[in-house]
């Protein structure tokens, strides 16, 4: 029998380490950040671990080596995580008259402080929304600028604060709003707003959330030293603890609502997190149901970040999903889904 090369022995050793690390990270969505704040940060590296396991799987498969089983088992155990990371086929079911669309978009104050070089961002976002024409539009980091025109919507709920420059959230709707409210979080401007809309004989509760921001620039990876890495790590762990408290408030409020529910917006955390698992619960992730590719919703170098979501109850069929990752007029991308009540 031919002895294994030193290189393949090294690769096998690294593969075992990767196996143990990946299995450990699989457990993190079930561990509360309040109890394990530092460990919770490692959930962010799961996409990289999955990709590395796939590369090892292909490597051993090409060599017809039995070590293929190592990464094969990891990928099989993590199939639900893979679906949250990447969809290989999309869904676009035929339209029907009862379909309706929901769009969520963190507009970053319509470029109020000129992060982007373009001078007409509010107008471009307004035109984009007009062209896409969603039935319900949820905007986070909203600012009531005259140049941001959404006059095509008859109904709206705008919740902003501030003196000179107001900011907050807004929900626009083609359907009549019969109730509205908010979920306040302590010691932060982040919050959740909601509306109940009347669509023919049905009443639907729609939440727009904006959880605690991590406040890390998209260009941090250009110059990261040890001190900055520690600072980022500590900030992430602290933010995830705050987000847990906010997610618990959201879950409690949603459990008290008997209407069919949709919750969307900026979670500022990934689909591999405890916060996501807590809020999602039995809801369906519209990206997992009908999306394609990575479905990234945040502009971040080298990382397909999906931190914005549209989650729906089982009462709705997800017929299509779009993540407009070519429309960069904020640090987030807009996303939308087309829904229909089941058995209508």
Beta strands, then each sheet from edge to edge (+ up, - down):
strand 1: 100-106
strand 2: 136-142
strand 3: 155-161
strand 4: 167-173
strand 5: 176-184
strand 6: 191-199
strand 7: 202-210
strand 8: 260-266
strand 9: 284-285
strand 10: 308-312
strand 11: 316-323
strand 12: 335-341
sheet 1: 3+ 4- 2+ 1+ 12- 11+
sheet 2: 5+ 6- 7+ 8+ 10- 9+
end
